Amino acid sequence: MNKGVFLLPAALFVFLLHGCASTRQSRELELQSLRNQITVLESQIQSREQEISSLKEELAKPAPASKRLKIDKAKAEVKNIQTALRNAKFYSGPVDGGMGPETRQAVVSFQKANKLHPDGRVGRKTWKLLKNYL
């Protein structure tokens, strides 16, 4: 028989076998690269989770007494403003210590009615008149 008839299929078999091996090797390299990327991402996630946990702990700590005092004092002052505005019939919202838009609008109305500069802020002149309603 002709040697070419046997040689051609054998050569084709070796070529395909080599191609499969290089494809397999290429896939293994790709998988290893993906595994490395996953490891890096998992490490980043763990780092972020630790950072979040640390921030949560920091938020859970009570504010220093000096800051609490300032906040409490400011709330008490706003409550006095709201109470005085309510007594003067300029405010009908809740007396909650929050200087929100409704409270600011009431201050502006009070200032206009008393011929003051209507800026929505309770300065010296506004408070001098407003405290009479406490």
N, C-alpha and C positions, 0 to 999 in steps of 0.2 A: 504494500500500500504506500500511498504517498505520505511522506513525513509531514508535509504542510497541512494536511487534513488534521493531524493530531496536534501539531505545533500551534496552529491558530487558536483552537479552543483552550489549550493549556495557557497560552499567552493571555488570552482574554480572561480566563479564570484568575490568573495571578494579578492582572491589572485591576479587576473588580475587587479582589481580596485586598489589595493595597489601598484602593479607594475607600473601601468600607472601614479599614483600619484608620486611615487618616480622618475620615468623617467621625468615627468614634472618638478619636483623640481630640478632634476639634470640639465635639460636644462635651467631652469631659472638661476641657479647658473653659468652655463657656459656663458649665455648671459650677466649676470652682470659682469663677469670677462672680457669679450670682450669689454663691454662698458667702463670699467675702463681703459683698455689698450688704447682704442681710445682716451679717455680724456687725458691720459698721452702723447700720440703721438701728439695730437693737441696742447698741451701746449709746447712741444718741438719744433714743427713747428713754433709757434708764437714767441718763444724765438729766433730761428734762423732767422726769418724774421726781427725781431728788430735788431739783430746783423748785418745782411746784410744791412739794411737801414742805420744804424750808420756808417758802413764802406763806403757806397756810399757817405754819407754826407762828411766824412773825405776826400775821394778822390776828391770830387768836390771843396774843399777849395784850393785856390791857394797856391803854394809853397812859403815859406818865401823868401823875396827879396834876401837874401844872397845866397840861393841855386839856384835861378833863374839866378843870376849874374854869378855863377860858371858854370852853364850849358851853358848859352849864350856865355860866354867867351871861353869855350871849343869848342863849335860849330864854333865860329869865328876862332879859331886857326886851327881847322881841315879844315875849308873852305880855309884858307890861304895855308895850306899844299896841299890840292887838287888843288888849283889854280897854285901854284908853280910847282907841278908835271905835270899838264896839259901843262904849258908853257914850261917845260923841255921835253915835249913829252913822258912822262912815264905814263900818266893817261888820259883816254878818257871818264871816267864815269861822273856822275853828280856832281856838286859842291854843295853838300847838307849838309855838316857839319857832316856827319856820317862816322865814321872810320870803314868801313866794309871791307870784304875780298879783294875787288878790290883795295881799297885805300892802304891796307897793302901790297898787292902784288906789287903795283907801288912803294911803299917805298923801298921794298926789291930790286927791279930792279934798282932803283936809287942808293941805297947803293952799290950794286955790281958794277955798272958802275963807281962809284966814289971810289972804293977800300975801302969801309967802311964795318964794321961788318954787314952782312945782317940779322938783327933781326926783321925788319918790324916796329921798333919803331923810332920815330923822337926824338932823343936825341940832345944834344948840337952840336956834330960834324955834324950830318946829317942836322940839321936846319941851321947851319952856311953856308953850301953849298947850301941848298935848297932855302933859303930866297933870294938868288941872282936872282931867277927866278920870283920874284913877280913884 
